[in-house]
Amino acid sequence: MSESIEDNFLEVRTDINILKEGKPRRLSLHGSTSYYMSESLCDHSSTRSLFSFSKDEYDTYYFKDWIHKNFKLIRVLDMGQVKNSNRVLGEIEESIHLRYLRTRDISWFSFPKSIYDLWNLETLDLRGSEVFDLPDGIWKLKKLRHLYMSGRGAILPNIPGRKVLPNLQTLSSVCLNQKTVEQLEKGKFPNLKKLGVDSFKSYETNSIDYLQRLRCLTHLNTLKIIYGSKALTSVEGFPPNITKITLFGGIYLSEILNPLGSLSKLRYLKITGKESDKYKNFQLECTKSVCFPQLIVLKMTNLNFVSWNLGEGAMPQLRRLVFNNCEFSTNLPSVESFTSLQEVQVLWPSKQMVDKLQHLVLKDSCKLTVYPAMEE
């Protein structure tokens, strides 16, 4: 931190050093944002990046005036956790140099029209905010590369005519419904590389089937699937170059997982049950036809395994295996079955899991990490 201040790279301010003078190029607030705005002696005319990690609810009206007055050339703005962020963003159009904008609105987020005038904006990060619908004006952000959202998947608008978002690489998470698939098939996001979809909000019984209409996304390499609403029977229509898949929630985790084993380019797979209640009947069945031939990393969280069967030659390239807060109602898999395994991580194990780990036999070349560490 001292070197970053000396080189004028980044300054971190808390309530303790708030009265220190300076001319920071990048500023990170870890104390009270309201206190800093009222007491700071810094010159912000050269500040290009501002990050707020404050947990207090600062006055958004004051924050808006403070930003417009002191940060004329700002390029990166993380507003932190805030309520009614639209009070600030409603007049954000003056910050035309913004490349990155993030807000975690604890109330409800709606897009102010002023955002569409940020013609240099490349990343819009709304994770932590409730976003229900994307407005039609989103297509005006021609330079937008990454659009992050959380909560239930947002509903895509109808982008008119031949309008497209040519530079968009990340779109997550959106509602997996007929409208979303049609927009993707029309080539509205021709260079999409990462996509997150939520089938829970669509209220369509066949929503998971829309995954088989994504072959048109030839550049897509990362796919996140939230709340599988029914079993997946085939991956025939999946994007052809998928290398990373994340599955989250849903009562059909096992049924969605098994068909993925035939994807020839899949290298990273993460499976997560709901945090409130471990997925109680998880089954992992790998046969010669469903063997995950190129999988290197397998991460599993909040799962209770009732069966784990590996056929001969399954997961031949697996190097890293991670269990996070998982249970085994069945026996632990034989690690010797993984011929290329280099590391096993077990995070937050129960006492029952620790007892089973005591009998786990690893090759000399394979490293076992348990956190918190097991008692001797």
Short mmCIF file of the C-alpha atoms (twelve columns), coordinates in Angstrom:
data_MODEL
# 
_entry.id   MODEL 
# 
loop_
_atom_site.group_PDB 
_atom_site.id 
_atom_site.type_symbol 
_atom_site.label_atom_id 
_atom_site.label_alt_id 
_atom_site.label_comp_id 
_atom_site.label_asym_id 
_atom_site.label_seq_id 
_atom_site.Cartn_x 
_atom_site.Cartn_y 
_atom_site.Cartn_z 
_atom_site.pdbx_PDB_model_num 
ATOM 1   C CA . MET A 1   0.000   0.000   0.000   1 
ATOM 2   C CA . SER A 2   2.844   2.386   0.792   1 
ATOM 3   C CA . GLU A 3   4.481   1.677   -2.588  1 
ATOM 4   C CA . SER A 4   1.201   2.234   -4.414  1 
ATOM 5   C CA . ILE A 5   0.869   5.641   -2.729  1 
ATOM 6   C CA . GLU A 6   4.490   6.535   -3.529  1 
ATOM 7   C CA . ASP A 7   3.964   5.641   -7.200  1 
ATOM 8   C CA . ASN A 8   0.591   7.424   -7.210  1 
ATOM 9   C CA . PHE A 9   -1.105  4.184   -8.288  1 
ATOM 10  C CA . LEU A 10  -3.739  3.698   -5.569  1 
ATOM 11  C CA . GLU A 11  -4.639  5.269   -2.228  1 
ATOM 12  C CA . VAL A 12  -6.779  3.532   0.381   1 
ATOM 13  C CA . ARG A 13  -8.624  5.875   2.735   1 
ATOM 14  C CA . THR A 14  -10.314 4.958   6.001   1 
ATOM 15  C CA . ASP A 15  -11.787 7.067   8.786   1 
ATOM 16  C CA . ILE A 16  -8.307  7.103   10.364  1 
ATOM 17  C CA . ASN A 17  -6.331  8.726   7.517   1 
ATOM 18  C CA . ILE A 18  -9.197  10.694  5.982   1 
ATOM 19  C CA . LEU A 19  -7.624  14.094  6.702   1 
ATOM 20  C CA . LYS A 20  -4.415  13.274  4.877   1 
ATOM 21  C CA . GLU A 21  -3.877  15.488  1.833   1 
ATOM 22  C CA . GLY A 22  -3.243  13.947  -1.557  1 
ATOM 23  C CA . LYS A 23  -3.973  13.844  -5.250  1 
ATOM 24  C CA . PRO A 24  -4.882  10.192  -5.821  1 
ATOM 25  C CA . ARG A 25  -5.238  8.765   -9.298  1 
ATOM 26  C CA . ARG A 26  -7.134  5.735   -7.951  1 
ATOM 27  C CA . LEU A 27  -9.052  6.028   -4.699  1 
ATOM 28  C CA . SER A 28  -10.508 3.216   -2.557  1 
ATOM 29  C CA . LEU A 29  -12.800 4.183   0.340   1 
ATOM 30  C CA . HIS A 30  -12.911 1.681   3.209   1 
ATOM 31  C CA . GLY A 31  -14.409 3.949   5.847   1 
ATOM 32  C CA . SER A 32  -17.576 6.008   5.907   1 
ATOM 33  C CA . THR A 33  -18.267 7.453   2.463   1 
ATOM 34  C CA . SER A 34  -20.347 10.259  3.950   1 
ATOM 35  C CA . TYR A 35  -17.520 11.179  6.347   1 
ATOM 36  C CA . TYR A 36  -14.984 11.190  3.529   1 
ATOM 37  C CA . MET A 37  -17.141 13.421  1.317   1 
ATOM 38  C CA . SER A 38  -17.533 16.008  4.095   1 
ATOM 39  C CA . GLU A 39  -13.996 15.999  5.551   1 
ATOM 40  C CA . SER A 40  -11.604 15.029  2.743   1 
ATOM 41  C CA . LEU A 41  -8.715  17.392  1.918   1 
ATOM 42  C CA . CYS A 42  -7.776  15.549  -1.280  1 
ATOM 43  C CA . ASP A 43  -7.629  17.075  -4.746  1 
ATOM 44  C CA . HIS A 44  -9.679  14.751  -7.016  1 
ATOM 45  C CA . SER A 45  -9.080  16.549  -10.301 1 
ATOM 46  C CA . SER A 46  -6.755  13.758  -11.479 1 
ATOM 47  C CA . THR A 47  -8.697  10.819  -10.014 1 
ATOM 48  C CA . ARG A 48  -9.653  8.265   -12.646 1 
ATOM 49  C CA . SER A 49  -10.996 5.433   -10.435 1 
ATOM 50  C CA . LEU A 50  -13.223 5.531   -7.338  1 
ATOM 51  C CA . PHE A 51  -14.208 2.462   -5.295  1 
ATOM 52  C CA . SER A 52  -16.543 2.561   -2.298  1 
ATOM 53  C CA . PHE A 53  -16.472 -0.360  0.136   1 
ATOM 54  C CA . SER A 54  -18.409 1.478   2.818   1 
ATOM 55  C CA . LYS A 55  -21.286 -0.376  4.500   1 
ATOM 56  C CA . ASP A 56  -23.080 2.774   5.607   1 
ATOM 57  C CA . GLU A 57  -25.955 4.200   3.555   1 
ATOM 58  C CA . TYR A 58  -24.590 7.506   2.365   1 
ATOM 59  C CA . ASP A 59  -26.681 10.410  1.067   1 
ATOM 60  C CA . THR A 60  -27.084 9.754   -2.651  1 
ATOM 61  C CA . TYR A 61  -28.073 13.363  -3.415  1 
ATOM 62  C CA . TYR A 62  -24.853 14.625  -1.849  1 
ATOM 63  C CA . PHE A 63  -22.875 11.844  -3.548  1 
ATOM 64  C CA . LYS A 64  -24.266 12.859  -6.953  1 
ATOM 65  C CA . ASP A 65  -23.182 16.482  -6.565  1 
ATOM 66  C CA . TRP A 66  -19.832 15.408  -5.151  1 
ATOM 67  C CA . ILE A 67  -19.122 13.150  -8.138  1 
ATOM 68  C CA . HIS A 68  -20.127 15.732  -10.736 1 
ATOM 69  C CA . LYS A 69  -18.104 18.485  -9.080  1 
ATOM 70  C CA . ASN A 70  -14.882 16.632  -8.235  1 
ATOM 71  C CA . PHE A 71  -14.505 13.715  -10.648 1 
ATOM 72  C CA . LYS A 72  -14.748 15.216  -14.123 1 
ATOM 73  C CA . LEU A 73  -12.436 12.648  -15.732 1 
ATOM 74  C CA . ILE A 74  -13.495 9.514   -13.868 1 
ATOM 75  C CA . ARG A 75  -13.320 6.258   -15.836 1 
ATOM 76  C CA . VAL A 76  -14.033 3.640   -13.171 1 
ATOM 77  C CA . LEU A 77  -16.824 4.077   -10.612 1 
ATOM 78  C CA . ASP A 78  -17.865 1.472   -8.039  1 
ATOM 79  C CA . MET A 79  -20.632 3.043   -5.944  1 
ATOM 80  C CA . GLY A 80  -20.634 0.159   -3.490  1 
ATOM 81  C CA . GLN A 81  -23.742 -0.786  -1.533  1 
ATOM 82  C CA . VAL A 82  -26.269 1.982   -1.894  1 
ATOM 83  C CA . LYS A 83  -29.995 2.618   -1.701  1 
ATOM 84  C CA . ASN A 84  -31.777 4.450   -4.544  1 
ATOM 85  C CA . SER A 85  -28.752 4.558   -6.854  1 
ATOM 86  C CA . ASN A 86  -30.950 6.164   -9.524  1 
ATOM 87  C CA . ARG A 87  -30.586 9.451   -7.652  1 
ATOM 88  C CA . VAL A 88  -26.932 9.406   -8.700  1 
ATOM 89  C CA . LEU A 89  -27.252 7.719   -12.075 1 
ATOM 90  C CA . GLY A 90  -30.159 9.907   -13.152 1 
ATOM 91  C CA . GLU A 91  -27.649 12.607  -14.105 1 
ATOM 92  C CA . ILE A 92  -24.623 10.457  -14.861 1 
ATOM 93  C CA . GLU A 93  -24.527 11.462  -18.545 1 
ATOM 94  C CA . GLU A 94  -21.892 14.122  -17.773 1 
ATOM 95  C CA . SER A 95  -19.399 11.380  -16.880 1 
ATOM 96  C CA . ILE A 96  -18.762 10.553  -20.523 1 
ATOM 97  C CA . HIS A 97  -15.330 9.066   -19.806 1 
ATOM 98  C CA . LEU A 98  -16.778 6.182   -17.752 1 
ATOM 99  C CA . ARG A 99  -15.611 2.731   -18.889 1 
ATOM 100 C CA . TYR A 100 -16.698 0.779   -15.814 1 
ATOM 101 C CA . LEU A 101 -19.760 1.318   -13.620 1 
ATOM 102 C CA . ARG A 102 -20.874 -0.837  -10.700 1 
ATOM 103 C CA . THR A 103 -23.633 -0.438  -8.124  1 
ATOM 104 C CA . ARG A 104 -25.161 -2.791  -5.567  1 
ATOM 105 C CA . ASP A 105 -28.584 -1.227  -5.069  1 
ATOM 106 C CA . ILE A 106 -30.272 -2.717  -2.017  1 
ATOM 107 C CA . SER A 107 -33.663 -1.281  -3.024  1 
ATOM 108 C CA . TRP A 108 -34.608 -1.840  -6.655  1 
ATOM 109 C CA . PHE A 109 -32.730 -0.884  -9.793  1 
ATOM 110 C CA . SER A 110 -34.301 0.638   -12.888 1 
ATOM 111 C CA . PHE A 111 -32.285 1.959   -15.798 1 
ATOM 112 C CA . PRO A 112 -32.221 5.773   -15.989 1 
ATOM 113 C CA . LYS A 113 -32.018 7.110   -19.537 1 
ATOM 114 C CA . SER A 114 -28.820 8.967   -18.696 1 
ATOM 115 C CA . ILE A 115 -26.895 5.650   -18.739 1 
ATOM 116 C CA . TYR A 116 -27.474 5.373   -22.491 1 
ATOM 117 C CA . ASP A 117 -25.416 8.552   -23.011 1 
ATOM 118 C CA . LEU A 118 -22.301 6.899   -21.552 1 
ATOM 119 C CA . TRP A 119 -21.040 6.027   -25.005 1 
ATOM 120 C CA . ASN A 120 -17.624 4.883   -23.705 1 
ATOM 121 C CA . LEU A 121 -19.093 2.421   -21.172 1 
ATOM 122 C CA . GLU A 122 -17.589 -1.075  -21.489 1 
ATOM 123 C CA . THR A 123 -18.637 -2.776  -18.223 1 
ATOM 124 C CA . LEU A 124 -21.949 -2.396  -16.385 1 
ATOM 125 C CA . ASP A 125 -21.967 -4.478  -13.211 1 
ATOM 126 C CA . LEU A 126 -25.317 -4.675  -11.384 1 
ATOM 127 C CA . ARG A 127 -24.647 -7.779  -9.294  1 
ATOM 128 C CA . GLY A 128 -26.227 -7.299  -5.898  1 
ATOM 129 C CA . SER A 129 -29.058 -5.217  -7.390  1 
ATOM 130 C CA . GLU A 130 -32.537 -6.428  -8.262  1 
ATOM 131 C CA . VAL A 131 -32.929 -6.069  -12.028 1 
ATOM 132 C CA . PHE A 132 -36.177 -7.277  -13.593 1 
ATOM 133 C CA . ASP A 133 -36.215 -5.944  -17.126 1 
ATOM 134 C CA . LEU A 134 -33.619 -4.626  -19.544 1 
ATOM 135 C CA . PRO A 135 -34.931 -1.531  -21.372 1 
ATOM 136 C CA . ASP A 136 -34.934 -1.077  -25.132 1 
ATOM 137 C CA . GLY A 137 -32.312 1.657   -24.904 1 
ATOM 138 C CA . ILE A 138 -29.587 -0.809  -23.907 1 
ATOM 139 C CA . TRP A 139 -28.661 -1.249  -27.579 1 
ATOM 140 C CA . LYS A 140 -27.350 2.339   -27.637 1 
ATOM 141 C CA . LEU A 141 -24.305 1.278   -25.587 1 
ATOM 142 C CA . LYS A 142 -22.318 0.173   -28.624 1 
ATOM 143 C CA . LYS A 143 -19.028 -0.275  -26.744 1 
ATOM 144 C CA . LEU A 144 -20.558 -2.390  -23.956 1 
ATOM 145 C CA . ARG A 145 -18.537 -5.580  -23.416 1 
ATOM 146 C CA . HIS A 146 -19.727 -6.949  -20.068 1 
ATOM 147 C CA . LEU A 147 -23.229 -6.771  -18.561 1 
ATOM 148 C CA . TYR A 148 -23.562 -8.464  -15.164 1 
ATOM 149 C CA . MET A 149 -26.844 -8.868  -13.281 1 
ATOM 150 C CA . SER A 150 -28.025 -10.970 -10.345 1 
ATOM 151 C CA . GLY A 151 -31.300 -11.962 -8.757  1 
ATOM 152 C CA . ARG A 152 -33.850 -13.593 -11.012 1 
ATOM 153 C CA . GLY A 153 -32.854 -13.445 -14.652 1 
ATOM 154 C CA . ALA A 154 -33.676 -10.136 -16.294 1 
ATOM 155 C CA . ILE A 155 -35.984 -10.159 -19.308 1 
ATOM 156 C CA . LEU A 156 -34.381 -9.067  -22.576 1 
ATOM 157 C CA . PRO A 157 -35.979 -6.302  -24.631 1 
ATOM 158 C CA . ASN A 158 -36.742 -6.470  -28.337 1 
ATOM 159 C CA . ILE A 159 -33.762 -4.820  -29.989 1 
ATOM 160 C CA . PRO A 160 -35.236 -3.106  -33.057 1 
ATOM 161 C CA . GLY A 161 -34.445 -3.861  -36.691 1 
ATOM 162 C CA . ARG A 162 -30.817 -4.574  -37.459 1 
ATOM 163 C CA . LYS A 163 -29.536 -2.995  -34.256 1 
ATOM 164 C CA . VAL A 164 -26.954 -5.159  -32.457 1 
ATOM 165 C CA . LEU A 165 -24.511 -4.997  -29.566 1 
ATOM 166 C CA . PRO A 166 -21.398 -5.949  -31.547 1 
ATOM 167 C CA . ASN A 167 -18.885 -5.817  -28.683 1 
ATOM 168 C CA . LEU A 168 -20.891 -7.565  -25.942 1 
ATOM 169 C CA . GLN A 169 -18.936 -10.553 -24.610 1 
ATOM 170 C CA . THR A 170 -20.654 -11.188 -21.244 1 
ATOM 171 C CA . LEU A 171 -24.413 -11.334 -20.607 1 
ATOM 172 C CA . SER A 172 -25.408 -12.743 -17.212 1 
ATOM 173 C CA . SER A 173 -27.968 -13.516 -15.991 1 
ATOM 174 C CA . VAL A 174 -31.031 -13.287 -18.225 1 
ATOM 175 C CA . CYS A 175 -34.337 -15.121 -18.261 1 
ATOM 176 C CA . LEU A 176 -34.248 -18.305 -20.337 1 
ATOM 177 C CA . ASN A 177 -37.433 -17.937 -22.370 1 
ATOM 178 C CA . GLN A 178 -38.666 -17.718 -25.941 1 
ATOM 179 C CA . LYS A 179 -37.798 -14.029 -26.297 1 
ATOM 180 C CA . THR A 180 -34.213 -14.517 -25.119 1 
ATOM 181 C CA . VAL A 181 -33.570 -17.383 -27.504 1 
ATOM 182 C CA . GLU A 182 -35.071 -15.473 -30.438 1 
ATOM 183 C CA . GLN A 183 -32.801 -12.480 -29.776 1 
ATOM 184 C CA . LEU A 184 -29.782 -14.765 -29.629 1 
ATOM 185 C CA . GLU A 185 -30.792 -16.551 -32.833 1 
ATOM 186 C CA . LYS A 186 -31.228 -13.214 -34.608 1 
ATOM 187 C CA . GLY A 187 -27.573 -12.434 -33.913 1 
ATOM 188 C CA . LYS A 188 -28.190 -9.428  -31.646 1 
ATOM 189 C CA . PHE A 189 -25.061 -10.372 -29.660 1 
ATOM 190 C CA . PRO A 190 -22.745 -11.772 -32.358 1 
ATOM 191 C CA . ASN A 191 -19.567 -11.974 -30.241 1 
ATOM 192 C CA . LEU A 192 -20.980 -13.319 -26.976 1 
ATOM 193 C CA . LYS A 193 -18.453 -15.415 -25.002 1 
ATOM 194 C CA . LYS A 194 -20.129 -15.744 -21.575 1 
ATOM 195 C CA . LEU A 195 -23.849 -16.300 -20.972 1 
ATOM 196 C CA . GLY A 196 -25.839 -16.827 -17.769 1 
ATOM 197 C CA . VAL A 197 -29.459 -17.987 -18.005 1 
ATOM 198 C CA . ASP A 198 -32.158 -18.511 -15.378 1 
ATOM 199 C CA . SER A 199 -34.951 -20.942 -16.248 1 
ATOM 200 C CA . PHE A 200 -36.831 -20.360 -12.978 1 
ATOM 201 C CA . LYS A 201 -38.364 -16.996 -13.850 1 
ATOM 202 C CA . SER A 202 -39.564 -17.928 -17.326 1 
ATOM 203 C CA . TYR A 203 -42.578 -19.887 -16.004 1 
ATOM 204 C CA . GLU A 204 -42.374 -21.965 -19.181 1 
ATOM 205 C CA . THR A 205 -42.415 -25.717 -18.628 1 
ATOM 206 C CA . ASN A 206 -40.046 -26.305 -21.536 1 
ATOM 207 C CA . SER A 207 -37.584 -23.518 -20.682 1 
ATOM 208 C CA . ILE A 208 -34.610 -25.874 -20.219 1 
ATOM 209 C CA . ASP A 209 -35.160 -27.105 -23.794 1 
ATOM 210 C CA . TYR A 210 -34.138 -23.677 -25.062 1 
ATOM 211 C CA . LEU A 211 -30.541 -24.615 -24.236 1 
ATOM 212 C CA . GLN A 212 -30.635 -26.834 -27.302 1 
ATOM 213 C CA . ARG A 213 -31.190 -23.799 -29.529 1 
ATOM 214 C CA . LEU A 214 -27.921 -22.056 -28.673 1 
ATOM 215 C CA . ARG A 215 -25.739 -23.633 -31.350 1 
ATOM 216 C CA . CYS A 216 -25.765 -20.252 -33.094 1 
ATOM 217 C CA . LEU A 217 -23.446 -18.874 -30.361 1 
ATOM 218 C CA . THR A 218 -20.223 -20.042 -31.979 1 
ATOM 219 C CA . HIS A 219 -17.986 -17.806 -29.835 1 
ATOM 220 C CA . LEU A 220 -19.562 -18.830 -26.511 1 
ATOM 221 C CA . ASN A 221 -17.166 -20.659 -24.187 1 
ATOM 222 C CA . THR A 222 -18.759 -20.105 -20.732 1 
ATOM 223 C CA . LEU A 223 -22.340 -20.984 -19.761 1 
ATOM 224 C CA . LYS A 224 -24.079 -20.596 -16.388 1 
ATOM 225 C CA . ILE A 225 -27.403 -22.400 -15.868 1 
ATOM 226 C CA . ILE A 226 -29.495 -21.373 -12.851 1 
ATOM 227 C CA . TYR A 227 -32.461 -23.344 -11.456 1 
ATOM 228 C CA . GLY A 228 -32.940 -26.148 -13.935 1 
ATOM 229 C CA . SER A 229 -36.707 -26.522 -14.226 1 
ATOM 230 C CA . LYS A 230 -36.691 -29.979 -15.832 1 
ATOM 231 C CA . ALA A 231 -34.325 -32.740 -16.877 1 
ATOM 232 C CA . LEU A 232 -31.974 -32.143 -19.792 1 
ATOM 233 C CA . THR A 233 -32.069 -35.026 -22.236 1 
ATOM 234 C CA . SER A 234 -29.517 -33.973 -24.850 1 
ATOM 235 C CA . VAL A 235 -26.762 -31.432 -25.572 1 
ATOM 236 C CA . GLU A 236 -27.064 -31.809 -29.315 1 
ATOM 237 C CA . GLY A 237 -27.954 -28.139 -29.835 1 
ATOM 238 C CA . PHE A 238 -25.447 -26.693 -27.326 1 
ATOM 239 C CA . PRO A 239 -22.914 -24.047 -28.384 1 
ATOM 240 C CA . PRO A 240 -20.095 -25.981 -30.076 1 
ATOM 241 C CA . ASN A 241 -17.147 -24.409 -28.235 1 
ATOM 242 C CA . ILE A 242 -18.237 -24.596 -24.587 1 
ATOM 243 C CA . THR A 243 -15.274 -25.084 -22.223 1 
ATOM 244 C CA . LYS A 244 -16.793 -23.986 -18.873 1 
ATOM 245 C CA . ILE A 245 -20.237 -24.681 -17.358 1 
ATOM 246 C CA . THR A 246 -21.701 -23.683 -13.979 1 
ATOM 247 C CA . LEU A 247 -24.890 -25.347 -12.683 1 
ATOM 248 C CA . PHE A 248 -26.741 -23.741 -9.791  1 
ATOM 249 C CA . GLY A 249 -29.761 -24.954 -7.834  1 
ATOM 250 C CA . GLY A 250 -32.784 -26.844 -9.064  1 
ATOM 251 C CA . ILE A 251 -34.141 -30.316 -8.304  1 
ATOM 252 C CA . TYR A 252 -32.825 -31.711 -11.593 1 
ATOM 253 C CA . LEU A 253 -29.112 -31.167 -11.019 1 
ATOM 254 C CA . SER A 254 -28.218 -34.818 -11.607 1 
ATOM 255 C CA . GLU A 255 -30.423 -35.067 -14.689 1 
ATOM 256 C CA . ILE A 256 -28.938 -31.892 -16.182 1 
ATOM 257 C CA . LEU A 257 -25.396 -32.937 -15.351 1 
ATOM 258 C CA . ASN A 258 -25.194 -36.378 -16.907 1 
ATOM 259 C CA . PRO A 259 -25.760 -35.354 -20.561 1 
ATOM 260 C CA . LEU A 260 -22.940 -32.790 -20.237 1 
ATOM 261 C CA . GLY A 261 -20.443 -35.637 -20.089 1 
ATOM 262 C CA . SER A 262 -20.561 -35.971 -23.856 1 
ATOM 263 C CA . LEU A 263 -19.312 -32.405 -24.484 1 
ATOM 264 C CA . SER A 264 -15.911 -32.953 -26.033 1 
ATOM 265 C CA . LYS A 265 -14.401 -29.545 -25.169 1 
ATOM 266 C CA . LEU A 266 -15.672 -29.112 -21.592 1 
ATOM 267 C CA . ARG A 267 -12.707 -28.430 -19.276 1 
ATOM 268 C CA . TYR A 268 -14.235 -26.747 -16.182 1 
ATOM 269 C CA . LEU A 269 -17.430 -27.776 -14.393 1 
ATOM 270 C CA . LYS A 270 -18.899 -26.222 -11.245 1 
ATOM 271 C CA . ILE A 271 -22.026 -27.646 -9.567  1 
ATOM 272 C CA . THR A 272 -23.716 -25.754 -6.722  1 
ATOM 273 C CA . GLY A 273 -26.786 -26.682 -4.709  1 
ATOM 274 C CA . LYS A 274 -28.911 -24.110 -2.919  1 
ATOM 275 C CA . GLU A 275 -27.136 -22.541 0.056   1 
ATOM 276 C CA . SER A 276 -30.196 -22.806 2.313   1 
ATOM 277 C CA . ASP A 277 -30.481 -26.560 1.900   1 
ATOM 278 C CA . LYS A 278 -27.945 -28.988 0.510   1 
ATOM 279 C CA . TYR A 279 -29.096 -30.853 -2.561  1 
ATOM 280 C CA . LYS A 280 -29.922 -34.159 -0.862  1 
ATOM 281 C CA . ASN A 281 -30.041 -36.681 -3.673  1 
ATOM 282 C CA . PHE A 282 -27.134 -35.888 -5.924  1 
ATOM 283 C CA . GLN A 283 -25.959 -38.669 -8.215  1 
ATOM 284 C CA . LEU A 284 -22.878 -38.632 -10.407 1 
ATOM 285 C CA . GLU A 285 -22.883 -41.449 -12.933 1 
ATOM 286 C CA . CYS A 286 -20.118 -41.582 -15.531 1 
ATOM 287 C CA . THR A 287 -20.087 -44.272 -18.220 1 
ATOM 288 C CA . LYS A 288 -17.957 -44.802 -21.300 1 
ATOM 289 C CA . SER A 289 -20.410 -42.751 -23.368 1 
ATOM 290 C CA . VAL A 290 -20.725 -39.997 -20.723 1 
ATOM 291 C CA . CYS A 291 -17.143 -39.656 -19.541 1 
ATOM 292 C CA . PHE A 292 -16.186 -35.927 -19.615 1 
ATOM 293 C CA . PRO A 293 -13.154 -36.635 -21.848 1 
ATOM 294 C CA . GLN A 294 -11.424 -33.235 -21.469 1 
ATOM 295 C CA . LEU A 295 -12.560 -32.169 -17.977 1 
ATOM 296 C CA . ILE A 296 -9.681  -30.713 -15.921 1 
ATOM 297 C CA . VAL A 297 -11.429 -29.026 -12.942 1 
ATOM 298 C CA . LEU A 298 -14.539 -30.264 -11.098 1 
ATOM 299 C CA . LYS A 299 -15.933 -28.126 -8.236  1 
ATOM 300 C CA . MET A 300 -18.971 -29.132 -6.173  1 
ATOM 301 C CA . THR A 301 -20.711 -27.100 -3.453  1 
ATOM 302 C CA . ASN A 302 -23.639 -27.801 -1.068  1 
ATOM 303 C CA . LEU A 303 -24.259 -31.333 -2.317  1 
ATOM 304 C CA . ASN A 304 -25.113 -34.591 -0.557  1 
ATOM 305 C CA . PHE A 305 -23.976 -37.530 -2.651  1 
ATOM 306 C CA . VAL A 306 -26.137 -40.637 -2.618  1 
ATOM 307 C CA . SER A 307 -24.128 -42.313 -5.377  1 
ATOM 308 C CA . TRP A 308 -20.917 -41.758 -7.315  1 
ATOM 309 C CA . ASN A 309 -20.046 -44.280 -9.998  1 
ATOM 310 C CA . LEU A 310 -17.189 -43.914 -12.429 1 
ATOM 311 C CA . GLY A 311 -16.938 -46.159 -15.450 1 
ATOM 312 C CA . GLU A 312 -13.576 -47.253 -16.789 1 
ATOM 313 C CA . GLY A 313 -11.835 -44.351 -18.530 1 
ATOM 314 C CA . ALA A 314 -14.174 -41.663 -17.112 1 
ATOM 315 C CA . MET A 315 -12.717 -38.194 -16.523 1 
ATOM 316 C CA . PRO A 316 -9.260  -39.207 -17.809 1 
ATOM 317 C CA . GLN A 317 -7.873  -35.635 -17.739 1 
ATOM 318 C CA . LEU A 318 -9.190  -34.523 -14.331 1 
ATOM 319 C CA . ARG A 319 -6.469  -32.696 -12.365 1 
ATOM 320 C CA . ARG A 320 -8.323  -30.780 -9.658  1 
ATOM 321 C CA . LEU A 321 -11.273 -31.964 -7.549  1 
ATOM 322 C CA . VAL A 322 -12.985 -29.621 -5.041  1 
ATOM 323 C CA . PHE A 323 -15.656 -30.452 -2.435  1 
ATOM 324 C CA . ASN A 324 -17.113 -27.402 -0.670  1 
ATOM 325 C CA . ASN A 325 -19.559 -28.081 2.193   1 
ATOM 326 C CA . CYS A 326 -20.470 -31.476 0.735   1 
ATOM 327 C CA . GLU A 327 -21.656 -34.712 2.344   1 
ATOM 328 C CA . PHE A 328 -21.473 -38.346 1.263   1 
ATOM 329 C CA . SER A 329 -24.326 -40.703 2.146   1 
ATOM 330 C CA . THR A 330 -22.366 -43.183 0.081   1 
ATOM 331 C CA . ASN A 331 -18.658 -43.993 0.150   1 
ATOM 332 C CA . LEU A 332 -16.104 -41.513 -1.111  1 
ATOM 333 C CA . PRO A 333 -15.038 -42.245 -4.686  1 
ATOM 334 C CA . SER A 334 -11.802 -44.100 -5.206  1 
ATOM 335 C CA . VAL A 335 -9.303  -41.413 -6.096  1 
ATOM 336 C CA . GLU A 336 -7.168  -44.031 -7.807  1 
ATOM 337 C CA . SER A 337 -9.795  -44.031 -10.558 1 
ATOM 338 C CA . PHE A 338 -8.577  -40.570 -11.620 1 
ATOM 339 C CA . THR A 339 -5.332  -41.259 -13.440 1 
ATOM 340 C CA . SER A 340 -4.351  -37.585 -13.897 1 
ATOM 341 C CA . LEU A 341 -5.489  -36.176 -10.529 1 
ATOM 342 C CA . GLN A 342 -3.029  -33.713 -8.957  1 
ATOM 343 C CA . GLU A 343 -5.051  -31.985 -6.217  1 
ATOM 344 C CA . VAL A 344 -8.065  -32.652 -3.982  1 
ATOM 345 C CA . GLN A 345 -9.531  -29.773 -1.957  1 
ATOM 346 C CA . VAL A 346 -12.105 -30.321 0.795   1 
ATOM 347 C CA . LEU A 347 -13.585 -27.092 2.195   1 
ATOM 348 C CA . TRP A 348 -15.725 -26.837 5.332   1 
ATOM 349 C CA . PRO A 349 -16.141 -30.586 5.894   1 
ATOM 350 C CA . SER A 350 -18.454 -32.024 8.541   1 
ATOM 351 C CA . LYS A 351 -17.098 -34.387 11.211  1 
ATOM 352 C CA . GLN A 352 -18.552 -37.302 9.255   1 
ATOM 353 C CA . MET A 353 -16.699 -36.132 6.148   1 
ATOM 354 C CA . VAL A 354 -13.459 -35.770 8.111   1 
ATOM 355 C CA . ASP A 355 -13.797 -39.359 9.361   1 
ATOM 356 C CA . LYS A 356 -14.131 -40.608 5.803   1 
ATOM 357 C CA . LEU A 357 -11.152 -38.543 4.654   1 
ATOM 358 C CA . GLN A 358 -8.963  -40.377 7.176   1 
ATOM 359 C CA . HIS A 359 -9.315  -43.491 5.020   1 
ATOM 360 C CA . LEU A 360 -8.806  -41.757 1.684   1 
ATOM 361 C CA . VAL A 361 -5.777  -43.119 -0.153  1 
ATOM 362 C CA . LEU A 362 -3.975  -40.737 -2.535  1 
ATOM 363 C CA . LYS A 363 -1.083  -41.142 -4.898  1 
ATOM 364 C CA . ASP A 364 2.192   -39.547 -3.865  1 
ATOM 365 C CA . SER A 365 1.815   -37.035 -6.694  1 
ATOM 366 C CA . CYS A 366 -1.659  -35.906 -5.514  1 
ATOM 367 C CA . LYS A 367 -2.028  -33.157 -2.893  1 
ATOM 368 C CA . LEU A 368 -4.883  -33.140 -0.348  1 
ATOM 369 C CA . THR A 369 -5.946  -29.808 1.199   1 
ATOM 370 C CA . VAL A 370 -8.574  -29.644 3.948   1 
ATOM 371 C CA . TYR A 371 -9.883  -26.329 5.289   1 
ATOM 372 C CA . PRO A 372 -10.361 -25.862 8.178   1 
ATOM 373 C CA . ALA A 373 -7.547  -28.298 8.867   1 
ATOM 374 C CA . MET A 374 -8.402  -31.696 10.359  1 
ATOM 375 C CA . GLU A 375 -7.446  -32.223 13.990  1 
ATOM 376 C CA . GLU A 376 -4.774  -34.831 14.596  1 
# 
